[in-house]
Amino acid sequence: MFSFLSRFGLRAADLEDAVHDTFVTALGRAASYDTNRPARPWLIGIAFRVAVARMRNAREQVAEIPDQADPSQNPEAALEARQAQRLVQRALLELPEEQGEVFALYDLQGVSAAEIAASMGAPVATTYSRLRLARVAFAAAVKRIRSEEPA
């Protein structure tokens, strides 16, 4: 869960809390979990929703200054990586929940469409449809966000 949640660019201080929240939520929903479905996509889906909620809250807060600079990293490359991460975060927040979840599971985490479909209780064709729509919406959001940025 930690590596999955770290891909969303959550602040370092929030990562452990997000992992904790994921498992607390999963524990609270354990009674409704269908044991015939794979657990991994189910947990990642919960983690995705936790990450989205935290990203929405973080947008309202002032950007965090890193505790310590990494002397081995090129400052320009680090800045570009942070900007790309913020762009991905903003675009993900614009996706409908089901599309965003499928997009995150399939494209970011490498979960198969069959596993995603089983965990969401949807046909595989629906999963692929959601993935296609998510990719189109994600690309459009990235394009729009980039066009809004100052040159």
N, C-alpha and C positions, 0 to 999 in steps of 0.2 A: 504494500500500500504506500509505503514511504516514497519509493521511486516513482510510482504513478502520480501521486499528489505533488511531488517536486516538479514535475513537468508543467504544472500550471503556474509556476512562478510565485507560489505563495512565499511570504516572508519566512525566513528561517525559523523565527520564533513561533510561527503559526503551524509549521509542518507537523510537529509532534501532536499539537492539539487537534489538527485535522485528522490524523491517523486515529487518535483516541476517539474523536467524535464519530468516525466511520464505524469503529467496532462497537461503540455504545449504541449507535443507531441500529446496527445489525443485530445486536443482542436484543434490543427492544422489539425488533421485527422478526425475531427467530420463529415465533409461533406461526407466522404467516408464510414462512419460507417453504417452498415446495422441494422436498428432498430428491425428487426425480430430476431436478434441474441442476446444472453445474453451479457450484458455489462461487467460483472466481468471478464470472461476469456479474453475478448478483452483488458481490462485495464491491467490485469496481464501479458498478452503477451507483451504489450508495456513496462511494468516495467521490465520484464525479459531482453528485448533487451537493456534497459537503464543500467541495472545491469551488463550485459556482457560487454558493452562498458566501463563502469567505472572500472570493474575488469581488463580488458585488459590494460587500462591506468595506473591502480595502480601497475601492475606488473613491470612497468618501474620505479616506484618511490621507495624510500627507505621505509622500514617498519616503521610504526608509533609507537612511544612509547606512551603508554596510559597516559592520563593526570593525572590520579590518580589510584593507585592500590586499588583493592577491598580487604580490610582486612579480610572479611569473607570467601574469596575463597582460597582454597589450591593452592599454586603456581604451584605445579606439575600438578594438575587437570586443572588449567587455561592454562598452556603450552600445555597440550595434547588437550584441546578443540580448541585452536588456530591452532595447527598443523592439526587437523582433518578438521577444517573449510578451511584451505588453500588447503588441499588435495581435498576436494569437489569442491572448486573454480576452481582449475587447471583442474580437470576432466570434469567439466561442460563446461569449455572453449573449450575443444576438441570436444564436440558434435556438429554435424551440427545444424544450427539454429532451424529448424522445430522440430527435435528430442529433442533438449534441451528445447525448449518451452513446448512441451508436457510433458516431464519428470518433469520440474519445476512445471507446473500446476497440474499434476496428483499426483506425489509423494511428492512434497514439500508443495503444497497448498491445496491438497485434492479436486480439482475440478473434477467433473465427466467426464467420457470420452464423454458422449453425449454433455455436455456443451462445451467441448474443440472442438469437431468436429463441432458443430454449429458455434463457434466463428472463426474457421479457414476455414470454408466452405469446409470441407472434410468429407467423410463418416466415420462413427464410426469405421469401420474395419480398415481404414487407420490410424486413431488415435491410435488404439491398436497396429498396426504394427509399427508405429513410436515409441510408448512407449517401445515395446519389443526390437527394435533395439537400442533405447537410453539406456536401462538398460544394454544390452550386451556391448555396446561401453563404457558406464560409468564404468562398472566393469573392463573391459580391461584397461581403462585409469588409474584407481586406482591401479590396479596390476602393470602396467608398471611404474607409478610414484613411487610407494613404492619400486620397485626393483632398481630404480635409486638412491634412498636415501642412504647415507652412513650408514653403520651398527652401 
